[in-house]
Amino acid sequence: MAEAFVRVLSNGRVESISAGTLPGGALNRVVVEAMRERGISLAGQEPKILTQEMADWADRVYTMGCA
């Protein structure tokens, strides 16, 4: 969701990657539907594991804890 929102809200001027330390096997269907209702497609997206290369690429890294 974060990656898609950044892409859309910045009109493509900001590059982003959304990843996690324990990504799921597939996108959450509820998230896909919620984004579709906002007119944002998640087609072609899949959960990604956060890598050191991603962190090194970034100018900023934002994190959140999920429990």
C-alpha positions in Angstrom: 0.0 0.0 0.0 2.7 2.5 0.9 4.6 2.0 -2.3 1.5 2.4 -4.4 0.3 5.5 -2.4 3.7 7.2 -2.8 3.8 6.4 -6.5 0.3 7.8 -7.1 0.4 10.8 -4.7 3.8 12.0 -6.1 2.6 11.6 -9.7 5.6 9.3 -10.2 8.2 11.9 -9.0 9.2 9.8 -6.0 10.6 6.3 -6.3 9.7 3.9 -3.5 10.0 0.3 -2.6 7.8 -1.4 0.0 9.2 -4.5 1.7 9.1 -6.4 4.9 11.2 -8.6 7.1 8.6 -11.4 7.0 6.5 -10.8 3.9 3.4 -12.9 3.3 3.1 -15.3 0.4 0.5 -13.1 -1.4 -1.1 -9.7 -1.3 -3.9 -9.4 1.2 -7.2 -9.5 -0.8 -8.7 -6.9 1.5 -5.9 -4.5 0.7 -6.1 -5.1 -3.0 -9.8 -4.4 -2.9 -9.4 -1.3 -0.7 -6.8 0.1 -3.1 -8.9 -0.7 -6.1 -11.8 1.3 -4.5 -9.4 4.3 -4.4 -8.5 3.7 -8.1 -5.1 2.4 -7.4 -4.1 -0.9 -9.0 -1.7 -3.3 -7.3 -1.4 -5.5 -10.4 2.0 -6.9 -10.8 2.9 -6.3 -7.1 3.9 -9.1 -4.7 5.2 -9.2 -1.1 9.0 -8.5 -1.1 11.6 -9.2 1.6 13.6 -6.2 2.7 17.2 -6.5 1.5 20.4 -4.6 2.4 20.5 -3.5 -1.2 17.1 -1.9 -0.9 18.2 0.0 2.3 21.4 1.1 0.7 19.5 2.4 -2.4 17.2 4.5 -0.3 17.6 8.1 0.8 15.2 7.5 3.6 13.8 4.3 5.3 10.6 4.4 7.2 9.7 1.4 9.4 6.6 0.3 11.3 6.1 -2.4 13.8 3.3 -4.9 13.4 2.3 -7.1 16.3 
